[in-house]
Amino acid sequence: MRKILTVLAALASLSLTNCGYNAIQGQDEQIKANWSEVVNQYQRRADLVPNLVNSVKGFAQQEKDVLLGVTNARAKVGSIQATPEVLNDPAAFQKFQAAQGELSSALSRLLVVTENYPQLKSDALFKDLMSQLEGTENRITVARNRYIKAVQDYNVTIRSFPSNLTAMAFGYKEKPNFSVENEKEISTAPKVDFNPTPAPSK
């Protein structure tokens, strides 16, 4: 009887290995790890925002709308719980991505405003914060790329035969991935015109 149980356990183990179960587990864990790194880098950026806003506020007090926009966007980012469960909920993932996009947009507006203040641009604290922000944006890009690749591998596995049968049996579904918000705009080639604009007639 013991031999039969041992053989059945060995067969069950082999069938799980060949059906992609272990690959799905490994890839799912890789996605969670990569997601943690994405969240970590976004948090690093969010932590820089208050210091950046205060630095700009000292030089550009009249830019209240821009400063308020950045502060509100950061608050919205902070209100979203970016747990691994977000990865199984496309709507929550979209909400997370939209909030991060809003913060990116608000920071862009802030940086445009700072161009008008040469004293601010030469301030040592501001320069240090900008350097940290630039480094963080690079880290975010790297972390997102790793996450995108991990999700791609996982999604291919759970859609490929025979691992798709295992995925269906155990309830594994495709994970959402990062997308480009302005996909329509960037898919249209920019128009380049080297012809000089004619001078207005007098």
Disulfide bonds with the S-S distance in Angstrom:
none
